[in-house]
Amino acid sequence: MKVKALSRSTTEFTRETKSDIQRLPRNIDPDLHPLERAREYKRALNAAKVERMFAKPFLAGLSGHVDGIYSMAKNPWDLDNIITGSGDGELRMWSLASQETIWRAPEAHRGIVRGVCNVPGGESDRFLSVGTDKTVKVWSRSESAVAADGTTPETVATYNGKHAFSGIDHHRHRPMFATSSSLVEVWDVERSEPVANLTWGADTINAVSMNQAEVNVLASCGTDRSIILYDLRTSSPLAKLIMTLSTNAISWNPMEPFVFATANEDHNVYTFDMRRMSHATNVLRDHVSAVMDVDYSPTGQELVSGSYDRTVRLWNASSGHSRDIYHTKRMQRVFCVKYTLDNKYIVSGSDDSNLRLWRARASERVGVKSNRERATIEYAEKLKDRFKYVPEVHKVLRQRNVPTVVKKASRTKQIMLQSRKRKEENQRKHDKHNTKPRVPERRKAVIGVTTK
């Protein structure tokens, strides 16, 4: 006679440490758990409420500048330091860990500091700055001597240009940098004059950005609504994209070298694939004023943008609307934003002379987590993702306290867009010859593309 018996090995069901999760036998047959979906829905709703309850994105406001912050640079070889340039010509280097200034040059430029960038490689602590005084200056914390007044550091090198500069970016590994003014100039650090002048019909170049993965590609945006791509090997333009309004900033995707994002004056952020620029790959629309700056996260999956409407918005690169909005009562127009290279924080500089530090995930807490706590957080995230389309959960996850001015402007903008759409539909209804075809949203902002 055979007798069936349950047998459990002590070695399999005994925890090795106290932090290990107790192993329990479980039958996953759905017939034995008729209320499983109801329980998980309730857990998802509670997880969404807890997330919004603990959402406190603002970490610190770093004061020190007298004028607005109009340029910012992060160092890929030093996660702690951020360099900022203000409207009164002052440069500051900040330590995000101690939240204080660790280096400053009070009169670095005569006028606005329009751009700063680090010299890559990690072998030196040099960085460059440009201003409206037509100079490019090289600085270093270790190499710069201090002037006679005892506070102002001296430059390592100075390059004189013929026009007021509006931006700067350094090559990934070569001793070369590019500046933007009325044209794009490529400089060699060993020479006092630019080695190449790149131009294709733009009056003034707003910004210049070098691709850090496809290192021979350079992008610029101008006041004539153009976005131009250049090849540094031949010192010639590759393609020119004309949009309906001008672009203020360009950011390359660090994980997909052919993809870049643009901050536009028409309140939107556009992402393009340089291999086919006849249409945008995505349109991110939630701002109610001109977008001044945009930056990709180190993973390439998210973006952050700062706008003239005094808000900072975070986006998933594949979606069309922001996943979060950051603002404070005192924050003014945001001119520069950056993702930190550990993908956990966001730094913004605004017109009120303050540098602000935010969490990339509003409810995320730093510190070491136990295995059990990490498993609980991952389980809650999966539940929220599974039930995010249920109205109650969706309402909690999307709820944000938006400034009244932004809310009213958003409603007005929505009415204007609906009116424009209704007008186009009425024109199509009464058009016998069908001369007004429907244009996809991703093509509306693109007027034309020219290649050489």
Phi and psi in degrees as a GROMACS rama.xvg file:
@    title "Ramachandran Plot"
@    xaxis  label "Phi"
@    yaxis  label "Psi"
@TYPE xy
-98.9632  133.968  LYS-2
-119.211  124.244  VAL-3
-82.5335  132.941  LYS-4
-137.59  149.136  ALA-5
-83.8694  131.72  LEU-6
-128.587  132.881  SER-7
-128.892  126.824  ARG-8
-78.4704  133.916  SER-9
-65.2078  -33.894  THR-10
-68.4456  -27.9976  THR-11
-81.5843  -29.1746  GLU-12
-106.449  5.91575  PHE-13
-101.571  131.173  THR-14
-73.1457  140.22  ARG-15
-77.2799  -39.3678  GLU-16
-131.563  167.83  THR-17
-69.4283  -24.9602  LYS-18
-79.5422  -13.6075  SER-19
-70.1819  147.321  ASP-20
-79.4613  135.782  ILE-21
-65.4148  127.642  GLN-22
-82.412  127.68  ARG-23
-126.79  142.726  LEU-24
-70.8135  138.058  PRO-25
-147.515  131.695  ARG-26
-96.9687  118.664  ASN-27
-91.1357  15.2483  ILE-28
-62.1882  120.504  ASP-29
-62.5891  -24.2455  PRO-30
-66.3443  -25.1689  ASP-31
-86.6241  -8.14146  LEU-32
-130.146  71.3516  HIS-33
-68.4352  -22.0512  PRO-34
-103.178  17.8493  LEU-35
-63.4531  -44.6278  GLU-36
-64.8063  -40.476  ARG-37
-63.8357  -41.0478  ALA-38
-64.9684  -43.6584  ARG-39
-68.1018  -34.0154  GLU-40
-63.4343  -43.3882  TYR-41
-65.1034  -39.1382  LYS-42
-65.1689  -39.0511  ARG-43
-64.6698  -41.7987  ALA-44
-63.9231  -42.7965  LEU-45
-65.7588  -38.6012  ASN-46
-64.6116  -38.6146  ALA-47
-65.4539  -41.2548  ALA-48
-66.777  -40.3311  LYS-49
-65.1707  -38.4884  VAL-50
-61.0169  -45.9497  GLU-51
-71.1954  -29.1785  ARG-52
-67.9735  -37.0717  MET-53
-98.9999  12.0864  PHE-54
-77.1936  102.923  ALA-55
-132.958  85.109  LYS-56
-73.8175  -30.0362  PRO-57
-74.9642  127.087  PHE-58
-105.701  -49.4596  LEU-59
-160.814  151.266  ALA-60
-114.496  120.823  GLY-61
-100.428  110.744  LEU-62
-102.803  155.526  SER-63
163.209  -38.3422  GLY-64
-70.1408  149.381  HIS-65
-93.6321  -33.7292  VAL-66
-109.923  177.896  ASP-67
-65.0359  155.29  GLY-68
-96.38  117.359  ILE-69
-116.298  -4.63159  TYR-70
-149.086  151.405  SER-71
-154.28  148.941  MET-72
-146.199  141.943  ALA-73
-112.41  153.174  LYS-74
-104.873  115.411  ASN-75
-63.2126  -17.4042  PRO-76
-103.221  5.7296  TRP-77
-150.785  102.984  ASP-78
-71.1667  -18.3971  LEU-79
-86.1281  -23.5528  ASP-80
-100.683  140.64  ASN-81
-131.843  135.334  ILE-82
-109.11  134.475  ILE-83
-130.178  151.064  THR-84
-127.513  138.91  GLY-85
-113.396  179.817  SER-86
-75.6717  -17.5094  GLY-87
-95.7248  12.4379  ASP-88
87.6571  10.7357  GLY-89
-91.9275  141.628  GLU-90
-112.681  139.364  LEU-91
-137.199  143.72  ARG-92
-113.365  128.852  MET-93
-112.758  147.65  TRP-94
-102.255  116.152  SER-95
-71.0932  -27.3706  LEU-96
-70.3547  -47.6898  ALA-97
-90.7086  -9.03948  SER-98
56.5107  50.5926  GLN-99
-151.635  164.435  GLU-100
-77.6237  130.827  THR-101
-112.313  -8.76364  ILE-102
-162.117  141.999  TRP-103
-151.202  149.604  ARG-104
-126.182  100.84  ALA-105
-60.1638  -39.8459  PRO-106
-123.83  60.0947  GLU-107
-66.3414  -37.4957  ALA-108
-137.715  155.87  HIS-109
-92.6769  94.5096  ARG-110
120.12  -164.736  GLY-111
-73.0259  137.342  ILE-112
-83.1623  109.603  VAL-113
-91.8001  -15.257  ARG-114
-165.094  145.582  GLY-115
-138.539  151.016  VAL-116
-156.421  153.283  CYS-117
-91.8098  151.086  ASN-118
-82.5785  116.465  VAL-119
-73.317  167.616  PRO-120
117.636  -30.0604  GLY-121
78.2302  -1.68621  GLY-122
-80.81  -25.563  GLU-123
-135.95  163.311  SER-124
-102.72  30.0506  ASP-125
-76.1174  149.564  ARG-126
-148.672  159.59  PHE-127
-117.215  152.943  LEU-128
-141.776  149.032  SER-129
-130.724  153.518  VAL-130
-144.501  -177.993  GLY-131
-77.8118  -0.681496  THR-132
-87.3178  12.7944  ASP-133
67.5166  29.9493  LYS-134
-127.926  148.425  THR-135
-112.517  125.147  VAL-136
-121.517  139.183  LYS-137
-105.127  130.216  VAL-138
-124.245  159.552  TRP-139
-156.97  136.072  SER-140
-69.5071  -34.9976  ARG-141
-91.7699  -28.2746  SER-142
-97.5823  -23.4076  GLU-143
-73.9276  127.665  SER-144
-80.2328  163.023  ALA-145
-98.9622  137.628  VAL-146
-68.9179  179.318  ALA-147
-63.7259  -28.3576  ALA-148
-72.9197  -10.2067  ASP-149
84.6582  -3.38968  GLY-150
-123.448  -33.697  THR-151
-87.4753  119.765  THR-152
-76.1018  152.799  PRO-153
-94.2923  153.428  GLU-154
-76.4062  154.111  THR-155
-79.8937  -37.8825  VAL-156
-156.39  156.491  ALA-157
-136.594  134.7  THR-158
-118.579  131.488  TYR-159
-101.889  130.625  ASN-160
-108.425  177.714  GLY-161
-100.395  -12.6039  LYS-162
-133.572  161.065  HIS-163
-69.4565  128.148  ALA-164
-83.4205  151.094  PHE-165
-123.701  -8.04934  SER-166
-174.339  163.722  GLY-167
-153.867  148.721  ILE-168
-153.661  147.638  ASP-169
-105.749  149.64  HIS-170
-67.2738  154.946  HIS-171
-61.9878  -45.9416  ARG-172
-137.39  -11.8375  HIS-173
-90.9687  151.884  ARG-174
-75.3517  69.017  PRO-175
-147.153  142.581  MET-176
-142.481  160.233  PHE-177
-122.082  141.651  ALA-178
-123.834  156.672  THR-179
-122.199  138.187  SER-180
-151.219  -118.769  SER-181
-79.5378  -9.50483  SER-182
-153.071  170.108  LEU-183
-93.8807  123.814  VAL-184
-116.102  133.275  GLU-185
-104.687  126.281  VAL-186
-115.748  146.087  TRP-187
-102.489  134.085  ASP-188
-64.0604  -18.4779  VAL-189
-89.1477  -4.30073  GLU-190
-122.549  150.793  ARG-191
-89.845  -10.4615  SER-192
-118.847  151.468  GLU-193
-63.7888  143.58  PRO-194
-87.5848  -14.4078  VAL-195
-154.857  141.393  ALA-196
-115.729  121.343  ASN-197
-113.958  126.533  LEU-198
-153.697  151.077  THR-199
-153.078  60.1498  TRP-200
86.85  4.34708  GLY-201
-88.9662  140.984  ALA-202
-71.9514  -52.3357  ASP-203
-137.008  136.211  THR-204
-92.808  123.246  ILE-205
-76.468  -40.5977  ASN-206
-154.794  157.523  ALA-207
-136.324  141.838  VAL-208
-145.244  127.307  SER-209
-93.2176  137.797  MET-210
-72.677  124.414  ASN-211
-85.738  -7.16069  GLN-212
-109.569  -51.3869  ALA-213
-93.2839  81.5918  GLU-214
-68.9659  -10.302  VAL-215
-95.0284  6.75414  ASN-216
-108.735  135.39  VAL-217
-129.738  137.529  LEU-218
-121.581  144.594  ALA-219
-141.616  155.118  SER-220
-130.734  140.269  CYS-221
-124.315  172.604  GLY-222
-73.3815  -11.8459  THR-223
-87.6858  20.6425  ASP-224
70.0358  19.6455  ARG-225
-101.955  151.121  SER-226
-123.487  119.307  ILE-227
-118.595  135.082  ILE-228
-106.107  135.041  LEU-229
-120.678  153.264  TYR-230
-107.358  116.693  ASP-231
-71.6448  -20.629  LEU-232
-69.7453  -36.7519  ARG-233
-107.425  -4.00905  THR-234
53.2104  46.8009  SER-235
-140.27  155.511  SER-236
-74.1039  148.835  PRO-237
-100.642  -49.3125  LEU-238
-153.285  154.8  ALA-239
-132.415  126.948  LYS-240
-114.055  127.222  LEU-241
-106.427  127.145  ILE-242
-112.888  172.978  MET-243
-71.2061  -33.9031  THR-244
-131.908  166.003  LEU-245
-75.225  158.937  SER-246
-105.643  139.125  THR-247
-99.0498  -27.9814  ASN-248
-155.149  155.082  ALA-249
-131.248  138.619  ILE-250
-135.937  130.314  SER-251
-87.8266  143.648  TRP-252
-73.4579  122.782  ASN-253
-70.581  -18.8418  PRO-254
-102.977  -21.0524  MET-255
-125.364  95.8308  GLU-256
-61.4839  -19.2484  PRO-257
-91.2283  -4.12932  PHE-258
-106.171  135.865  VAL-259
-140.149  156.305  PHE-260
-115.756  146.356  ALA-261
-126.722  141.577  THR-262
-99.6151  117.886  ALA-263
-110.269  159.534  ASN-264
-73.8903  -14.3801  GLU-265
-88.3707  23.7454  ASP-266
77.6246  4.53808  HIS-267
-117.502  158.836  ASN-268
-111.384  128.243  VAL-269
-113.737  140.63  TYR-270
-113.021  137.035  THR-271
-128.037  153.6  PHE-272
-105.129  120.043  ASP-273
-64.8558  -15.1234  MET-274
-79.2448  -20.2258  ARG-275
-150.922  92.1461  ARG-276
-99.526  16.2657  MET-277
-69.8223  -16.5548  SER-278
-151.58  156.647  HIS-279
-77.8457  144.996  ALA-280
-77.5924  -22.1662  THR-281
-160.912  150.894  ASN-282
-123.606  120.6  VAL-283
-104.358  111.03  LEU-284
-128.825  109.022  ARG-285
-153.165  -21.9558  ASP-286
-67.0728  155.064  HIS-287
-115.312  10.5025  VAL-288
-150.414  178.672  SER-289
-58.5681  137.401  ALA-290
-87.5035  122.629  VAL-291
-93.7117  -29.1965  MET-292
-153.923  154.855  ASP-293
-147.408  147.929  VAL-294
-150.09  141.209  ASP-295
-83.7427  149.917  TYR-296
-74.5971  160.544  SER-297
-59.8319  -25.0485  PRO-298
-80.9918  -15.4986  THR-299
76.6245  3.47835  GLY-300
-95.4963  -14.6499  GLN-301
-135.588  161.399  GLU-302
-133.139  158.46  LEU-303
-129.822  140.84  VAL-304
-135.313  146.617  SER-305
-119.05  141.399  GLY-306
-129.943  165.436  SER-307
-71.0683  -10.2884  TYR-308
-86.7718  12.7555  ASP-309
71.8639  28.1854  ARG-310
-131.025  155.746  THR-311
-115.385  128.51  VAL-312
-120.372  144.536  ARG-313
-112.135  140.442  LEU-314
-132.092  146.705  TRP-315
-84.3235  132.541  ASN-316
-61.5145  -23.1022  ALA-317
-94.8878  -7.01294  SER-318
-106.826  168.42  SER-319
-102.617  -7.58302  GLY-320
-127.681  154.32  HIS-321
-70.0764  144.931  SER-322
-88.3417  -16.6268  ARG-323
-159.277  157.708  ASP-324
-134.649  132.448  ILE-325
-115.767  139.101  TYR-326
-163.246  159.849  HIS-327
-135.95  167.391  THR-328
-67.3307  -34.0071  LYS-329
-94.3058  -12.7172  ARG-330
-70.3105  131.309  MET-331
-100.833  -157.664  GLN-332
-61.6326  131.496  ARG-333
-92.171  122.663  VAL-334
-107.907  -17.9935  PHE-335
-151.847  139.577  CYS-336
-139.156  147.996  VAL-337
-144.874  143.977  LYS-338
-85.967  133.694  TYR-339
-72.3524  156.539  THR-340
-79.9573  -0.0307497  LEU-341
-96.8162  4.13394  ASP-342
66.0026  20.3321  ASN-343
-113.489  -18.7742  LYS-344
-134.865  162.261  TYR-345
-130.791  137.944  ILE-346
-117.636  132.122  VAL-347
-129.444  143.35  SER-348
-122.104  132.95  GLY-349
-128.017  178.84  SER-350
-72.7907  -10.8379  ASP-351
-91.5564  14.8535  ASP-352
71.8567  14.2781  SER-353
-109.078  141.824  ASN-354
-102.202  125.84  LEU-355
-116.582  141.869  ARG-356
-112.781  126.845  LEU-357
-124.997  159.079  TRP-358
-81.6916  141.53  ARG-359
-71.796  -31.4138  ALA-360
-115.306  115.525  ARG-361
-60.1407  -35.0019  ALA-362
-101.525  3.23748  SER-363
-77.5789  140.198  GLU-364
-113.557  140.364  ARG-365
-84.8692  167.362  VAL-366
116.709  168.04  GLY-367
-75.3274  132.944  VAL-368
-113.785  142.176  LYS-369
-73.9493  166.545  SER-370
-61.3742  -38.7283  ASN-371
-67.6179  -41.917  ARG-372
-66.0923  -40.5381  GLU-373
-65.2511  -39.0317  ARG-374
-65.5759  -37.9526  ALA-375
-64.8959  -42.2634  THR-376
-65.2148  -42.7931  ILE-377
-64.6577  -38.8098  GLU-378
-64.6819  -41.8172  TYR-379
-64.4918  -39.3447  ALA-380
-63.9081  -40.8959  GLU-381
-64.7114  -39.216  LYS-382
-64.7897  -43.9252  LEU-383
-64.3959  -36.7794  LYS-384
-69.8085  -33.1596  ASP-385
-72.6065  -37.5772  ARG-386
-107.043  19.132  PHE-387
-68.819  -17.5625  LYS-388
-93.3034  -4.54103  TYR-389
-71.0609  131.479  VAL-390
-52.931  -43.4208  PRO-391
-66.049  -44.0271  GLU-392
-68.7909  -42.1954  VAL-393
-60.8231  -39.6764  HIS-394
-64.5107  -41.5218  LYS-395
-68.5442  -42.3831  VAL-396
-68.6482  -30.694  LEU-397
-91.5787  -9.54496  ARG-398
-68.0236  126.74  GLN-399
-140.056  146.38  ARG-400
-89.4257  103.676  ASN-401
-100.388  141.388  VAL-402
-55.1087  146.407  PRO-403
-59.0917  -40.0999  THR-404
-62.286  -44.2098  VAL-405
-66.3686  -38.6544  VAL-406
-64.7459  -44.71  LYS-407
-65.8537  -42.417  LYS-408
-64.1371  -36.2166  ALA-409
-65.3175  -40.5682  SER-410
-65.2807  -43.3265  ARG-411
-62.2819  -42.5212  THR-412
-64.1464  -39.5142  LYS-413
-64.1028  -39.6958  GLN-414
-64.1418  -41.2801  ILE-415
-64.4158  -42.7217  MET-416
-66.0112  -40.1243  LEU-417
-64.7614  -39.9486  GLN-418
-64.3232  -42.4063  SER-419
-63.8276  -40.1607  ARG-420
-66.6824  -40.5163  LYS-421
-65.3981  -37.4643  ARG-422
-64.1752  -42.7755  LYS-423
-64.417  -39.8589  GLU-424
-64.6497  -40.0396  GLU-425
-65.57  -36.9125  ASN-426
-65.3424  -36.7999  GLN-427
-68.5624  -37.3454  ARG-428
-64.0473  -35.3723  LYS-429
-103.131  13.4429  HIS-430
-98.7558  112.687  ASP-431
-72.7152  -31.2556  LYS-432
-97.6228  1.64932  HIS-433
54.9318  53.313  ASN-434
-91.9946  1.51991  THR-435
-121.543  82.2505  LYS-436
-72.1645  160.774  PRO-437
-76.3795  133.88  ARG-438
-111.268  127.581  VAL-439
-60.3402  150.059  PRO-440
-59.6392  -32.8059  GLU-441
-76.4736  -8.62048  ARG-442
-106.704  -12.9355  ARG-443
-63.5453  -37.531  LYS-444
-80.3436  -11.4463  ALA-445
-96.9835  119.712  VAL-446
-87.6632  -41.4113  ILE-447
-173.52  161.835  GLY-448
-130.498  133.484  VAL-449
-124.133  136.346  THR-450
-121.383  156.933  THR-451
